[in-house]
Structure formats: C-alpha cells, structure tokens
Amino acid sequence: MHKANIINLGIQIVPKSKTLDTYALVDKAIEVIQQSGVKHVVTPFETVMEGTQEELMTIAQKAQQAVLDAGAEEVLVYYRLHIRNSKDVTMGEKIDKFTY
C-alpha cells in the first residue's frame, strides 16, 4: 500500500454576495480550517494547509460549503498544491528560516 505523502495546499475562496460582507464570509471558511486541526497559515491572500491530499481536499470542500451555507450566492475557489512523488512537503522547509 502506498503511503500518503504530506503536501501543501493553498486555498483562496472568493465569495460573491450582493448583501453580505466578503470578509465575514471568508472567515467562515477559515473557521472550518481552524477547527480541522491541520497545520495551517492564514495570509492576506490565501490559507495554506499541510496534510495528506485527501484530508486537505475534504477540508477545502467543507470550507467552500460553509461560505455558501453562510449566504454567499456563489464562490470562486483557487487551489495551489505542492506535491512530491516520494517525499513529504512541509511549510517549515519553506518558511522556518524567516521565523524568529
């Protein structure tokens, strides 16, 4: 059986609503990610998560559904994935050198 490698998944959810605050809707998606327990970093443009692809895609789908459930008429969802064939990808290897 193949071991599921750890990957990075960046997700940007852009809600569309004529009446609701965009940031409040995005916050609903971030809440789902925070409650999932996976390692993540929230940035001004996207949230990056670390875990298996299957796990992260499930969380991403729940996050976009939370925005729709909160009243968005539609959402634009942008994914970026960093996957290696036989080795884990971690956020730490990319950003730890910048942490004080």
C-alpha positions as a Markdown table, in Angstrom:
| # | Residue | x | y | z |
|---|---|---|---|---|
| 1 | Met | 0.0 | 0.0 | 0.0 |
| 2 | His | 1.3 | 3.4 | -0.9 |
| 3 | Lys | 1.9 | 5.9 | 1.9 |
| 4 | Ala | 0.1 | 9.2 | 1.5 |
| 5 | Asn | 2.7 | 11.9 | 1.5 |
| 6 | Ile | 2.2 | 15.2 | 3.2 |
| 7 | Ile | 1.6 | 18.1 | 0.8 |
| 8 | Asn | 0.9 | 21.8 | 0.9 |
| 9 | Leu | -2.5 | 23.1 | -0.3 |
| 10 | Gly | -3.1 | 26.8 | -0.7 |
| 11 | Ile | -6.7 | 27.8 | -0.9 |
| 12 | Gln | -8.3 | 31.2 | -1.8 |
| 13 | Ile | -12.1 | 31.4 | -1.5 |
| 14 | Val | -13.7 | 34.5 | -3.0 |
| 15 | Pro | -17.3 | 34.8 | -2.1 |
| 16 | Lys | -19.8 | 36.6 | -4.2 |
| 17 | Ser | -22.7 | 38.3 | -2.4 |
| 18 | Lys | -24.7 | 41.5 | -3.1 |
| 19 | Thr | -25.6 | 41.9 | 0.5 |
| 20 | Leu | -23.1 | 40.2 | 2.8 |
| 21 | Asp | -19.6 | 41.3 | 3.9 |
| 22 | Thr | -16.9 | 39.4 | 2.0 |
| 23 | Tyr | -14.5 | 39.2 | 4.9 |
| 24 | Ala | -17.2 | 37.8 | 7.2 |
| 25 | Leu | -17.9 | 35.1 | 4.6 |
| 26 | Val | -14.2 | 34.3 | 4.2 |
| 27 | Asp | -14.0 | 34.0 | 8.0 |
| 28 | Lys | -16.5 | 31.1 | 7.8 |
| 29 | Ala | -14.1 | 29.2 | 5.6 |
| 30 | Ile | -11.1 | 29.9 | 7.9 |
| 31 | Glu | -13.1 | 28.7 | 10.9 |
| 32 | Val | -13.6 | 25.3 | 9.1 |
| 33 | Ile | -9.8 | 25.1 | 8.5 |
| 34 | Gln | -9.0 | 26.1 | 12.1 |
| 35 | Gln | -11.4 | 23.5 | 13.5 |
| 36 | Ser | -10.0 | 20.8 | 11.4 |
| 37 | Gly | -6.8 | 20.7 | 13.4 |
| 38 | Val | -4.4 | 20.6 | 10.4 |
| 39 | Lys | -1.3 | 22.8 | 10.4 |
| 40 | His | -2.2 | 26.0 | 8.5 |
| 41 | Val | -1.1 | 29.6 | 7.9 |
| 42 | Val | -3.6 | 32.3 | 7.1 |
| 43 | Thr | -2.2 | 35.1 | 4.9 |
| 44 | Pro | -3.9 | 38.1 | 3.3 |
| 45 | Phe | -4.5 | 36.2 | 0.0 |
| 46 | Glu | -4.9 | 32.6 | 0.9 |
| 47 | Thr | -4.7 | 30.0 | 3.6 |
| 48 | Val | -2.0 | 27.3 | 3.3 |
| 49 | Met | -2.6 | 23.9 | 4.9 |
| 50 | Glu | -0.4 | 20.9 | 5.5 |
| 51 | Gly | -1.6 | 17.3 | 5.4 |
| 52 | Thr | -2.5 | 14.5 | 3.0 |
| 53 | Gln | -4.1 | 15.5 | -0.3 |
| 54 | Glu | -7.3 | 13.5 | 0.6 |
| 55 | Glu | -7.6 | 15.1 | 4.0 |
| 56 | Leu | -6.9 | 18.7 | 2.7 |
| 57 | Met | -9.4 | 18.4 | -0.2 |
| 58 | Thr | -12.1 | 17.3 | 2.2 |
| 59 | Ile | -11.4 | 20.3 | 4.4 |
| 60 | Ala | -11.4 | 22.6 | 1.4 |
| 61 | Gln | -14.8 | 21.3 | 0.2 |
| 62 | Lys | -16.2 | 21.8 | 3.7 |
| 63 | Ala | -14.7 | 25.4 | 3.8 |
| 64 | Gln | -16.3 | 26.4 | 0.5 |
| 65 | Gln | -19.6 | 24.8 | 1.6 |
| 66 | Ala | -19.5 | 26.8 | 4.8 |
| 67 | Val | -19.3 | 30.0 | 2.8 |
| 68 | Leu | -22.3 | 29.0 | 0.7 |
| 69 | Asp | -24.2 | 28.0 | 3.8 |
| 70 | Ala | -23.4 | 31.4 | 5.3 |
| 71 | Gly | -25.3 | 33.1 | 2.4 |
| 72 | Ala | -22.9 | 33.6 | -0.5 |
| 73 | Glu | -24.6 | 33.4 | -3.8 |
| 74 | Glu | -21.5 | 31.8 | -5.3 |
| 75 | Val | -17.8 | 31.2 | -4.6 |
| 76 | Leu | -14.7 | 31.3 | -6.7 |
| 77 | Val | -12.1 | 28.8 | -5.3 |
| 78 | Tyr | -8.5 | 28.8 | -6.3 |
| 79 | Tyr | -6.2 | 25.9 | -5.3 |
| 80 | Arg | -2.4 | 25.6 | -5.4 |
| 81 | Leu | -0.8 | 22.3 | -4.5 |
| 82 | His | 2.8 | 21.4 | -3.9 |
| 83 | Ile | 3.2 | 17.6 | -4.1 |
| 84 | Arg | 6.3 | 15.4 | -4.3 |
| 85 | Asn | 6.4 | 12.0 | -5.7 |
| 86 | Ser | 8.1 | 10.2 | -2.8 |
| 87 | Lys | 8.7 | 12.7 | -0.1 |
| 88 | Asp | 6.7 | 15.0 | 2.2 |
| 89 | Val | 6.3 | 18.7 | 1.6 |
| 90 | Thr | 6.3 | 20.9 | 4.7 |
| 91 | Met | 5.6 | 24.5 | 5.3 |
| 92 | Gly | 8.6 | 24.6 | 7.6 |
| 93 | Glu | 11.1 | 23.9 | 4.9 |
| 94 | Lys | 9.9 | 27.0 | 3.1 |
| 95 | Ile | 9.4 | 29.5 | 5.9 |
| 96 | Asp | 11.1 | 28.4 | 9.2 |
| 97 | Lys | 14.2 | 30.4 | 8.2 |
| 98 | Phe | 12.1 | 33.5 | 8.4 |
| 99 | Thr | 10.7 | 32.8 | 11.8 |
| 100 | Tyr | 12.4 | 34.5 | 14.8 |
